[in-house]
């Protein structure tokens, strides 16, 4: 598949410059520096006319009898030449016009002076004076920067004029012949010099042109490399490097000028499932499509977009009004949703590609640049926790996105070492026998001053920061050591995060804990919550298979609250399914009771044992007995209590076997 950088960025590291043809080179040469040449020609003619008129003094000294006519001729030709020149400059004529005017002025200047001068009676004086006529020839070939053809034409006219006047004034003189040879020699040599100068100028022009072309080529190559270093290879958007630079620029303007900005993180929902289900090429096309769609949508806001990594994009805009930020975030979300790009691999009730969005904006000029990105990341996490396909703005008063969550994250890092964690255990009752040999281990956290932090607050933070991995190992190890090893309960269930199941080596680490504590795997149960972000790809399924090989029981927790429960029942042989408390609490109505019965029948047909949580009254327990539910859990049966309280429970009948019964024929 051709990546976007090939057709969007259009980066060519070896651009091929078009070389001009010889004719085009001549045209370029003629146009090269026309303004400077026009200025030089204009200045040159003014100087020539002034010097030409000043030579009137020499006319008075050498040929006084015709000086009146020669001086009048000088002034007339000089004035007309300057008037013509200034008119051409005023009307913006090309350099060719100015050159022709100057060349004509040279020829006429010599001719109109020469014709009255040869009528003088001072032949000896004129014979010396005529040598100055060579100045006109040299002016045409060297003083002015005429093209070779024009200079030859002008100097030929001067030579012809001189030869005509010479043979008119000295028809048979040997001196005249020698003088004529001098003029011819001047014509030949000055014309040759002019040809050489024009030839050298042309070669200088070619060398300069080649140098400019090479410099342009190098500049374009450098610009291409710079664009490549700042461009995402797939989408053609700015990459992380360019985004970071843009962020620094926005931050500087915010610090120096008070120009606020917003940072919006955009994450494609369930993109890994899209990649796994449709293939990586389709995944690339999906990202390209999403990137282009967002880029087009945000142009009206003057915002920019870059790829921040993987399936995550970042949008930056230089405004910080909460209403506009919310409007932009919702525009991005709605635009992607309206694409209608099919995504049937996700299992959350939606079948199109959507995005989750977290936005943050500048509020005060304290702190560091990383803070606003961190706040946007927290808002993004909140959007994902809220069910995805939504936009959330960072709210400093929200406990999940405030600085308080950072304090909890820091507390979690030292929780195990500082003995800030503890477990409480809630009994699980076998409804048929009344036995309570199973318990659920529930984690509790306290601060350094002894205050309690609710699990609903610290568990999401632990998952977001990755600390759930260490905390999860501690819970399993503690439950095995404190409850199972001394036989205070026959079975202990532990809630397991999807992050743990996706971690390579998780099953091996559990096996190590079982070996260290000497506990059999069939006494441990792992509860997987249906509503959690759980991607059923091969790694997770293999991990669950490895855990079942160790004898560990796999329970499905909070069944009915998410969208993936039925798919999970099809893919995994759960030992027990826990029906969410909401269905029991809603059974007070006929409709609610019928729904609970339907769910019970559905699970029973699949084979797992059934556990209902949230038992708070004797009437609810009676209903469960009528429905022949296997196990129950709730405050009516026992509240979570420390491990010491388990010893105070009365003697129990033989332990229940919370294993999956299989339908006949399986």
C-alpha positions as CSV (number, residue, x, y, z in Angstrom):
1,X,0.0,0.0,0.0
2,X,1.3,3.4,-0.9
3,X,1.8,5.4,2.3
4,X,0.4,8.9,2.6
5,X,3.9,10.4,2.6
6,X,4.2,9.3,-1.0
7,X,1.2,11.2,-2.3
8,X,0.4,13.7,0.4
9,X,3.8,15.0,1.5
10,X,5.3,14.6,-2.0
11,X,8.8,14.4,-0.7
12,X,11.5,13.7,-3.3
13,X,15.0,13.4,-2.0
14,X,16.5,13.7,-5.5
15,X,14.6,16.4,-7.3
16,X,15.5,16.6,-11.0
17,X,15.8,20.3,-12.1
18,X,14.8,20.9,-15.7
19,X,17.8,22.1,-17.6
20,X,17.0,25.1,-20.0
21,X,17.8,24.7,-23.7
22,X,20.5,26.9,-25.4
23,X,17.8,29.3,-26.7
24,X,16.2,29.5,-23.2
25,X,19.7,30.2,-21.8
26,X,20.1,33.1,-24.2
27,X,16.8,34.5,-23.2
28,X,17.7,34.1,-19.5
29,X,21.0,35.8,-20.1
30,X,19.3,38.8,-21.8
31,X,16.9,39.1,-18.9
32,X,19.5,38.6,-16.3
33,X,20.0,41.7,-14.2
34,X,18.0,43.9,-16.5
35,X,17.3,46.4,-13.8
36,X,21.0,46.8,-13.0
37,X,21.9,47.0,-16.7
38,X,19.3,49.7,-17.3
39,X,20.6,51.7,-14.4
40,X,24.2,51.3,-15.7
41,X,23.3,52.3,-19.3
42,X,21.3,55.3,-18.0
43,X,24.2,56.5,-15.9
44,X,26.7,55.8,-18.7
45,X,24.8,57.8,-21.3
46,X,24.5,60.8,-18.9
47,X,28.3,60.7,-18.3
48,X,29.0,60.3,-22.0
49,X,26.8,63.3,-22.9
50,X,28.3,65.5,-20.2
51,X,31.8,64.7,-21.4
52,X,30.8,65.1,-25.0
53,X,29.4,68.6,-24.4
54,X,32.5,69.5,-22.3
55,X,34.7,68.8,-25.3
56,X,33.1,72.0,-26.8
57,X,36.0,73.8,-25.1
58,X,38.4,71.9,-27.3
59,X,36.4,72.8,-30.3
60,X,36.9,76.5,-29.5
61,X,40.7,76.0,-29.2
62,X,41.4,73.7,-32.2
63,X,38.7,74.5,-34.7
64,X,37.3,77.9,-33.7
65,X,36.0,78.8,-37.1
66,X,33.4,76.0,-37.0
67,X,33.1,75.7,-33.3
68,X,29.7,77.3,-33.2
69,X,28.3,74.6,-35.4
70,X,30.0,71.7,-33.6
71,X,29.0,73.0,-30.2
72,X,25.4,73.4,-31.4
73,X,25.6,69.8,-32.8
74,X,26.9,68.5,-29.5
75,X,24.2,70.1,-27.4
76,X,21.4,69.1,-29.8
77,X,22.4,65.5,-30.0
78,X,23.2,65.2,-26.3
79,X,19.9,66.8,-25.3
80,X,17.8,64.7,-27.6
81,X,19.6,61.5,-26.6
82,X,18.9,62.2,-22.9
83,X,15.3,63.2,-23.5
84,X,14.8,59.9,-25.5
85,X,16.5,57.9,-22.8
86,X,14.5,59.4,-19.9
87,X,11.3,58.9,-21.8
88,X,12.1,55.2,-22.3
89,X,12.9,54.8,-18.6
90,X,9.7,56.6,-17.7
91,X,7.6,54.3,-19.9
92,X,9.4,51.2,-18.6
93,X,11.0,50.2,-21.9
94,X,13.4,47.2,-21.9
95,X,17.2,47.4,-21.9
96,X,17.2,46.7,-25.6
97,X,15.6,50.1,-26.2
98,X,18.0,51.9,-23.9
99,X,21.0,50.2,-25.6
100,X,19.7,51.2,-29.1
101,X,19.2,54.8,-28.0
102,X,22.7,54.9,-26.5
103,X,24.3,53.3,-29.6
104,X,22.4,55.8,-31.9
105,X,23.5,58.7,-29.7
106,X,27.2,57.5,-30.1
107,X,26.9,57.3,-33.9
108,X,25.0,60.6,-34.3
109,X,27.3,62.3,-31.8
110,X,30.3,61.5,-33.9
111,X,28.6,62.2,-37.2
112,X,27.0,65.5,-36.5
113,X,30.3,66.8,-35.0
114,X,32.4,65.4,-37.8
115,X,30.6,66.9,-40.8
116,X,30.9,70.5,-39.7
117,X,34.4,69.9,-38.2
118,X,35.9,68.8,-41.6
119,X,35.0,72.2,-43.0
120,X,37.5,74.0,-40.8
121,X,40.5,75.8,-42.3
122,X,42.7,74.5,-39.4
123,X,43.7,71.3,-41.1
124,X,46.7,70.6,-38.9
125,X,44.6,71.0,-35.7
126,X,41.9,68.8,-37.0
127,X,44.4,66.1,-38.1
128,X,45.3,65.6,-34.4
129,X,41.8,66.2,-33.2
130,X,40.3,63.4,-35.3
131,X,42.1,60.8,-33.2
132,X,39.5,61.4,-30.5
133,X,36.9,59.9,-32.7
134,X,38.3,56.5,-31.6
135,X,36.7,57.3,-28.2
136,X,33.2,56.8,-29.8
137,X,34.3,53.4,-31.2
138,X,35.7,52.4,-27.8
139,X,32.5,53.7,-26.1
140,X,30.4,51.4,-28.3
141,X,32.5,48.3,-27.7
142,X,33.7,48.8,-24.1
143,X,32.2,51.7,-22.2
144,X,28.6,50.5,-22.7
145,X,27.6,46.9,-22.1
146,X,26.1,46.4,-25.5
147,X,25.5,43.0,-27.0
148,X,28.1,42.1,-29.6
149,X,25.9,42.6,-32.6
150,X,24.8,46.1,-31.5
151,X,28.4,47.2,-30.6
152,X,29.7,46.0,-34.0
153,X,26.9,47.8,-35.8
154,X,27.5,51.0,-33.8
155,X,31.3,51.0,-34.1
156,X,31.0,50.1,-37.8
157,X,28.9,53.2,-38.3
158,X,31.5,55.3,-36.5
159,X,34.2,53.8,-38.6
160,X,32.3,54.4,-41.8
161,X,31.6,58.0,-40.8
162,X,35.2,58.6,-40.0
163,X,36.5,57.0,-43.3
164,X,34.0,59.1,-45.3
165,X,35.1,62.3,-43.6
166,X,38.7,61.3,-43.9
167,X,38.8,60.8,-47.6
168,X,36.7,63.9,-48.0
169,X,39.2,66.0,-46.0
170,X,42.4,64.2,-47.0
171,X,41.7,62.4,-50.3
172,X,45.3,61.5,-51.2
173,X,47.3,62.0,-48.0
174,X,49.5,59.1,-46.8
175,X,48.7,60.4,-43.4
176,X,45.0,59.9,-44.1
177,X,45.8,56.3,-45.1
178,X,47.7,55.7,-41.9
179,X,45.0,57.4,-39.9
180,X,42.4,55.2,-41.6
181,X,44.4,52.1,-40.7
182,X,44.5,53.2,-37.1
183,X,40.7,53.5,-37.0
184,X,40.3,50.1,-38.7
185,X,42.7,48.6,-36.2
186,X,40.8,50.2,-33.3
187,X,37.6,48.8,-34.8
188,X,39.0,45.3,-35.1
189,X,40.6,45.2,-31.6
190,X,37.8,46.9,-29.7
191,X,35.2,44.6,-31.4
192,X,37.3,41.6,-30.5
193,X,37.6,42.8,-26.9
194,X,33.8,43.3,-26.9
195,X,33.2,39.8,-28.2
196,X,35.6,38.4,-25.6
197,X,33.9,40.4,-22.8
198,X,30.4,39.2,-23.9
199,X,31.7,35.7,-24.2
200,X,33.2,35.9,-20.7
201,X,30.0,37.5,-19.3
202,X,27.9,34.7,-20.8
203,X,30.2,32.0,-19.2
204,X,30.1,33.9,-15.9
205,X,26.3,33.9,-16.2
206,X,26.2,30.1,-17.0
207,X,28.5,29.4,-14.0
208,X,26.4,31.6,-11.7
209,X,23.2,30.0,-13.0
210,X,24.6,26.5,-12.4
211,X,25.6,27.5,-8.9
212,X,22.2,28.9,-8.2
213,X,20.6,25.7,-9.6
214,X,22.8,23.6,-7.4
215,X,22.1,25.7,-4.4
216,X,18.3,25.5,-5.2
217,X,18.6,21.7,-5.5
218,X,20.5,21.5,-2.2
219,X,18.0,23.8,-0.6
220,X,15.0,21.8,-1.9
221,X,16.7,18.5,-0.8
222,X,17.3,20.0,2.7
223,X,13.7,21.2,2.9
224,X,12.5,17.7,1.8
225,X,14.6,16.1,4.5
226,X,13.2,18.6,7.0
227,X,9.7,17.8,5.9
228,X,10.4,14.1,6.1
229,X,11.8,14.4,9.6
230,X,8.6,16.3,10.6
231,X,6.1,14.1,8.7
232,X,4.5,10.9,9.8
233,X,5.3,8.2,7.2
234,X,1.8,6.8,7.1
235,X,-0.7,9.7,7.3
236,X,1.3,12.6,6.0
237,X,0.5,14.5,9.2
238,X,3.0,16.1,11.5
239,X,4.9,13.5,13.5
240,X,5.7,13.6,17.2
241,X,8.8,15.6,16.7
242,X,7.0,18.3,14.8
243,X,4.1,18.3,17.3
244,X,6.5,18.7,20.2
245,X,8.1,21.7,18.4
246,X,4.7,23.3,17.7
247,X,3.7,22.7,21.4
248,X,6.9,24.5,22.5
249,X,6.1,27.4,20.2
250,X,2.5,27.7,21.5
251,X,3.8,27.5,25.1
252,X,6.3,30.3,24.5
253,X,3.5,32.5,23.1
254,X,1.4,31.6,26.1
255,X,4.2,32.6,28.5
256,X,5.3,35.7,26.7
257,X,2.1,37.1,25.1
258,X,-0.7,35.3,27.0
259,X,-2.0,33.6,23.8
260,X,-3.7,30.5,25.2
261,X,-4.0,27.2,23.4
262,X,-5.7,23.9,23.7
263,X,-4.3,20.3,23.3
264,X,-6.8,17.6,22.3
265,X,-5.8,13.9,22.3
266,X,-7.8,11.7,19.9
267,X,-7.7,7.9,20.2
268,X,-9.3,5.5,17.8
269,X,-11.5,3.2,19.8
270,X,-10.7,-0.6,19.7
271,X,-8.1,-0.1,17.0
272,X,-6.2,-3.2,17.9
273,X,-9.4,-5.2,17.3
274,X,-9.7,-3.5,13.9
275,X,-6.2,-4.3,13.1
276,X,-6.5,-7.9,14.2
277,X,-9.9,-8.4,12.4
278,X,-9.3,-6.6,9.1
279,X,-5.5,-6.8,8.7
280,X,-2.8,-4.2,9.1
281,X,-3.2,-2.7,5.6
282,X,-6.9,-2.0,6.3
283,X,-5.8,-0.6,9.7
284,X,-3.4,1.7,7.9
285,X,-6.1,2.8,5.6
286,X,-8.4,3.4,8.6
287,X,-5.8,5.7,10.2
288,X,-5.2,7.6,7.0
289,X,-9.0,8.1,6.5
290,X,-9.5,9.3,10.1
291,X,-6.5,11.6,9.9
292,X,-7.7,13.3,6.6
293,X,-11.2,13.6,7.9
294,X,-10.2,15.3,11.1
295,X,-7.7,17.5,9.3
296,X,-10.5,18.8,6.9
297,X,-12.9,19.3,9.8
298,X,-10.6,21.4,12.0
299,X,-9.5,23.8,9.3
300,X,-12.3,26.2,10.1
301,X,-10.9,26.4,13.7
302,X,-7.4,27.2,12.5
303,X,-6.2,24.1,14.3
304,X,-3.4,21.7,13.4
305,X,-3.3,17.9,13.7
306,X,-0.4,15.5,14.2
307,X,0.0,11.8,14.8
308,X,1.1,11.3,18.4
309,X,1.8,7.6,18.3
310,X,0.0,4.4,17.2
311,X,-3.7,5.2,16.8
312,X,-3.5,8.4,18.8
313,X,-3.6,11.9,17.2
314,X,-3.2,15.3,18.8
315,X,-5.0,18.5,17.7
316,X,-3.6,21.9,18.7
317,X,-5.5,25.2,18.5
318,X,-4.6,28.7,19.7
319,X,-7.6,29.5,21.8
320,X,-8.5,28.5,25.4
321,X,-12.2,29.3,25.8
322,X,-13.8,26.3,27.4
323,X,-16.9,26.5,25.1
324,X,-14.8,26.6,21.9
325,X,-12.6,23.8,23.1
326,X,-15.7,21.7,23.8
327,X,-17.1,22.6,20.4
328,X,-13.9,21.6,18.6
329,X,-13.7,18.3,20.5
330,X,-17.3,17.4,19.8
331,X,-16.8,18.4,16.1
332,X,-13.9,15.9,15.9
333,X,-15.9,13.1,17.5
334,X,-19.0,13.7,15.4
335,X,-17.0,14.0,12.2
336,X,-15.3,10.6,12.7
337,X,-18.6,9.0,13.7
338,X,-20.3,10.3,10.6
339,X,-17.6,8.6,8.4
340,X,-19.5,5.4,9.1
341,X,-16.4,3.3,8.6
342,X,-17.5,-0.2,9.5
343,X,-15.9,-1.8,12.6
344,X,-17.8,-5.0,13.4
345,X,-14.9,-6.4,15.4
346,X,-15.7,-4.3,18.5
347,X,-18.0,-5.8,21.0
348,X,-19.5,-2.8,22.7
349,X,-22.8,-2.4,20.7
350,X,-21.3,-0.1,18.1
351,X,-20.3,-1.3,14.6
352,X,-18.5,1.7,13.2
353,X,-15.1,3.4,13.9
354,X,-15.3,6.0,16.6
355,X,-12.8,8.0,18.7
356,X,-12.4,8.9,22.3
357,X,-11.2,12.5,23.0
358,X,-9.5,14.2,25.9
359,X,-9.0,17.9,25.9
360,X,-7.1,20.4,28.1
361,X,-6.4,24.1,27.7
362,X,-4.2,26.7,29.3
363,X,-5.7,28.3,32.5
364,X,-2.8,29.9,34.2
365,X,0.8,30.5,33.3
366,X,2.3,28.4,36.1
367,X,3.6,24.9,35.7
368,X,5.3,23.2,32.7
369,X,4.4,22.4,29.2
370,X,4.1,18.7,30.0
371,X,1.3,19.5,32.4
372,X,-1.3,20.4,29.7
373,X,-0.5,17.1,27.8
374,X,-0.8,15.2,31.1
375,X,-4.2,16.8,31.7
376,X,-5.4,16.0,28.2
377,X,-4.3,12.4,28.8
378,X,-6.3,12.2,32.0
379,X,-9.3,13.6,30.2
380,X,-8.8,10.9,27.5
381,X,-8.7,8.2,30.1
382,X,-11.9,9.6,31.5
383,X,-13.5,9.4,28.1
384,X,-12.5,5.8,27.7
385,X,-13.8,5.0,31.2
386,X,-17.1,6.6,30.2
387,X,-17.8,4.2,27.4
388,X,-15.8,5.6,24.6
389,X,-17.0,7.6,21.5
390,X,-17.2,10.7,23.7
391,X,-15.2,13.8,24.4
392,X,-14.1,14.9,27.9
393,X,-12.5,18.2,28.9
394,X,-10.0,18.2,31.8
395,X,-11.8,19.1,35.0
396,X,-9.5,20.0,37.9
397,X,-12.4,19.3,40.3
398,X,-12.9,15.7,39.0
399,X,-11.2,13.3,41.3
400,X,-10.1,11.1,38.4
401,X,-8.5,13.9,36.5
402,X,-7.4,16.2,39.3
403,X,-4.0,16.6,40.9
404,X,-5.4,14.4,43.7
405,X,-5.2,11.4,41.4
406,X,-1.5,12.1,41.0
407,X,-1.2,12.0,44.7
408,X,-3.0,8.6,44.8
409,X,-0.7,7.4,42.0
410,X,2.3,8.3,44.0
411,X,0.8,6.6,47.1
412,X,0.2,3.4,45.1
413,X,3.9,3.3,44.2
414,X,4.8,3.0,47.9
415,X,1.7,1.2,49.0
416,X,3.2,-2.3,49.2
417,X,6.5,-1.2,50.8
418,X,4.8,1.1,53.4
419,X,2.1,-1.5,54.3
420,X,-0.7,0.7,53.1
421,X,-2.7,-2.1,51.5
422,X,-4.9,-4.6,53.2
423,X,-7.5,-7.2,52.2
424,X,-11.0,-7.8,53.4
425,X,-13.0,-10.9,52.6
426,X,-16.7,-11.2,51.9
427,X,-18.3,-14.6,52.2
428,X,-19.9,-16.5,49.4
429,X,-22.7,-18.8,50.4
430,X,-23.8,-22.1,48.8
431,X,-27.6,-21.6,48.8
432,X,-28.3,-25.3,48.8
433,X,-26.1,-26.2,51.8
434,X,-25.7,-22.9,53.6
435,X,-21.9,-23.4,53.6
436,X,-19.6,-20.4,53.4
437,X,-16.3,-21.9,52.5
438,X,-15.6,-19.4,49.7
439,X,-14.7,-15.8,50.1
440,X,-14.0,-12.9,47.7
441,X,-10.8,-10.9,48.5
442,X,-11.3,-7.2,48.2
443,X,-8.4,-4.7,48.3
444,X,-8.3,-1.6,50.5
445,X,-5.9,1.3,50.5
446,X,-5.2,3.9,53.2
447,X,-3.1,7.0,53.2
448,X,0.0,7.6,55.4
449,X,-2.2,9.3,58.0
450,X,-4.6,6.3,58.0
451,X,-7.5,7.7,55.9
452,X,-9.2,5.3,53.6
453,X,-9.4,5.7,49.9
454,X,-12.3,4.0,48.2
455,X,-11.5,1.3,45.6
456,X,-13.7,3.1,43.0
457,X,-11.1,5.8,43.1
458,X,-7.7,4.1,43.4
459,X,-8.4,1.0,41.2
460,X,-8.9,3.0,37.9
461,X,-5.7,5.0,38.8
462,X,-3.8,1.8,39.4
463,X,-4.9,0.5,36.0
464,X,-4.0,3.7,34.3
465,X,-0.6,3.9,35.8
466,X,0.2,0.2,35.4
467,X,0.6,-0.2,39.2
468,X,-2.3,-2.8,39.1
469,X,0.3,-5.4,38.0
470,X,2.3,-5.1,41.3
471,X,-0.9,-4.7,43.4
472,X,-2.5,-7.7,41.7
473,X,0.4,-10.0,42.5
474,X,0.3,-8.8,46.1
475,X,-3.4,-9.5,46.4
476,X,-3.0,-13.1,45.0
477,X,0.0,-13.8,47.2
478,X,-1.7,-12.4,50.3
479,X,-5.0,-14.2,49.8
480,X,-3.1,-17.5,49.3
481,X,-0.9,-16.9,52.4
482,X,-3.6,-15.5,54.8
483,X,-6.7,-17.5,53.8
484,X,-6.0,-20.5,51.8
485,X,-2.8,-21.7,53.3
486,X,-4.2,-21.9,56.9
487,X,-7.5,-23.3,55.4
488,X,-9.7,-20.4,56.7
489,X,-11.6,-20.8,53.4
490,X,-11.5,-23.5,50.8
491,X,-11.8,-21.1,47.8
492,X,-10.7,-17.4,47.5
493,X,-11.7,-15.4,44.5
494,X,-9.6,-12.4,43.3
495,X,-10.6,-9.7,40.8
496,X,-8.2,-9.7,37.9
497,X,-7.6,-6.7,35.6
498,X,-7.5,-7.1,31.8
499,X,-4.1,-5.4,32.0
500,X,-2.8,-8.4,34.0
501,X,-4.2,-10.9,31.6
502,X,-2.5,-9.1,28.7
503,X,0.8,-9.0,30.4
504,X,3.2,-11.7,29.1
505,X,4.1,-14.1,31.8
506,X,1.2,-13.5,34.0
507,X,0.2,-17.2,34.2
508,X,3.8,-18.0,35.1
509,X,3.9,-15.5,37.9
510,X,0.7,-17.0,39.3
511,X,2.2,-20.4,39.1
512,X,5.2,-19.1,41.0
513,X,3.0,-17.8,43.8
514,X,1.2,-21.1,44.1
515,X,4.5,-22.9,44.3
516,X,5.8,-20.5,46.9
517,X,2.7,-20.7,49.1
518,X,2.0,-24.4,48.6
519,X,-1.6,-23.7,47.6
520,X,-3.4,-25.8,45.0
521,X,-4.6,-23.9,41.9
522,X,-8.1,-25.2,42.2
523,X,-8.6,-23.2,45.4
524,X,-8.1,-19.9,43.6
525,X,-10.6,-18.2,41.4
526,X,-10.1,-15.2,39.1
527,X,-13.0,-12.9,38.5
528,X,-13.0,-11.1,35.1
529,X,-15.4,-8.2,35.0
530,X,-17.6,-8.1,31.8
531,X,-17.8,-4.3,31.8
532,X,-14.0,-3.9,31.7
533,X,-11.9,-3.1,28.6
534,X,-11.2,-6.7,27.6
535,X,-9.9,-7.5,24.2
536,X,-10.5,-11.2,23.4
537,X,-7.5,-11.7,21.2
538,X,-5.2,-14.7,21.1
539,X,-2.9,-13.6,23.9
540,X,-5.7,-13.2,26.4
541,X,-7.3,-16.5,25.5
542,X,-4.0,-18.3,25.8
543,X,-3.4,-16.7,29.2
544,X,-6.8,-17.9,30.4
545,X,-6.1,-21.3,29.1
546,X,-2.8,-21.4,30.9
547,X,-4.5,-20.4,34.1
548,X,-7.1,-23.1,33.8
549,X,-4.3,-25.6,33.2
550,X,-3.0,-24.6,36.7
551,X,-6.4,-25.5,38.0
552,X,-7.5,-21.9,38.6
553,X,-11.2,-21.2,38.3
554,X,-12.3,-18.5,35.9
555,X,-15.4,-16.5,36.9
556,X,-17.3,-14.0,34.8
557,X,-18.1,-11.0,37.1
558,X,-20.9,-8.5,36.8
559,X,-22.6,-10.4,33.9
560,X,-25.2,-8.3,32.1
561,X,-23.5,-4.9,32.6
562,X,-21.3,-4.9,29.4
563,X,-21.7,-5.9,25.8
564,X,-19.3,-8.9,25.5
565,X,-20.8,-11.4,27.9
566,X,-22.4,-13.7,25.4
567,X,-19.2,-13.7,23.2
568,X,-17.2,-14.6,26.3
569,X,-19.6,-17.4,27.2
570,X,-19.0,-18.8,23.7
571,X,-15.2,-18.5,23.8
572,X,-14.4,-19.4,27.4
573,X,-15.6,-22.2,29.7
574,X,-16.3,-20.2,32.8
575,X,-16.6,-22.1,36.0
576,X,-19.0,-19.6,37.5
577,X,-20.9,-16.6,36.2
578,X,-21.8,-13.8,38.7
579,X,-25.0,-12.0,37.7
580,X,-24.8,-8.2,38.4
581,X,-26.8,-7.0,41.5
582,X,-28.9,-4.7,39.3
583,X,-30.9,-7.6,38.0
584,X,-31.7,-8.8,41.4
585,X,-32.7,-5.4,42.7
586,X,-34.9,-4.9,39.7
587,X,-36.7,-8.2,40.2
588,X,-39.3,-6.6,42.4
589,X,-41.4,-5.9,39.3
590,X,-42.8,-8.7,37.1
591,X,-40.8,-7.4,34.1
592,X,-37.6,-7.4,36.2
593,X,-38.2,-10.8,37.6
594,X,-38.8,-12.2,34.1
595,X,-35.5,-10.7,32.9
596,X,-33.7,-12.3,35.8
597,X,-35.2,-15.7,35.0
598,X,-34.2,-15.3,31.3
599,X,-30.6,-14.6,32.3
600,X,-30.5,-17.5,34.7
601,X,-31.9,-19.8,32.0
602,X,-29.4,-18.6,29.5
603,X,-26.4,-19.2,31.8
604,X,-27.7,-22.5,33.0
605,X,-28.0,-23.8,29.4
606,X,-24.3,-22.9,28.9
607,X,-23.2,-25.0,31.9
608,X,-21.4,-22.7,34.4
609,X,-22.5,-22.3,38.1
610,X,-24.5,-19.2,38.8
611,X,-23.7,-16.7,41.6
612,X,-25.9,-13.7,42.3
613,X,-24.4,-10.7,44.2
614,X,-26.0,-7.9,46.1
615,X,-28.2,-10.0,48.4
616,X,-29.6,-7.4,50.9
617,X,-32.8,-9.0,52.2
618,X,-34.2,-12.4,53.2
619,X,-36.8,-12.0,50.4
620,X,-34.1,-11.8,47.8
621,X,-32.5,-14.9,49.2
622,X,-35.8,-16.7,49.0
623,X,-36.2,-15.7,45.4
624,X,-32.8,-17.1,44.6
625,X,-33.7,-20.4,46.2
626,X,-36.8,-20.6,44.1
627,X,-34.7,-20.0,41.0
628,X,-32.3,-22.7,42.1
629,X,-29.3,-20.4,42.1
630,X,-26.1,-22.0,43.2
631,X,-24.3,-19.3,45.2
632,X,-25.1,-15.9,46.7
633,X,-23.2,-13.0,48.0
634,X,-24.2,-9.7,49.7
635,X,-24.5,-7.7,52.9
636,X,-27.4,-9.9,54.1
637,X,-25.1,-12.9,54.1
638,X,-21.9,-11.1,55.3
639,X,-20.1,-7.8,54.9
640,X,-16.4,-7.6,53.9
641,X,-14.2,-8.2,57.0
642,X,-10.5,-8.6,57.8
643,X,-9.0,-12.0,57.8
644,X,-9.2,-12.2,61.6
645,X,-13.1,-12.2,61.4
646,X,-13.2,-15.4,59.3
647,X,-12.2,-17.5,62.4
648,X,-15.3,-16.3,64.2
649,X,-17.7,-17.8,61.7
650,X,-19.6,-20.9,62.8
651,X,-18.6,-24.4,61.6
652,X,-19.5,-25.0,58.0
653,X,-20.7,-28.1,56.3
654,X,-18.4,-29.7,53.7
655,X,-17.1,-27.2,51.2
656,X,-19.1,-26.6,48.0
657,X,-17.5,-27.4,44.7
658,X,-17.7,-24.3,42.7
659,X,-16.7,-26.0,39.5
660,X,-18.5,-25.9,36.1
661,X,-21.0,-28.6,35.6
662,X,-21.2,-29.6,32.0
663,X,-24.4,-30.5,30.1
664,X,-24.8,-34.1,29.1
665,X,-22.9,-35.1,26.1
666,X,-20.2,-32.5,26.5
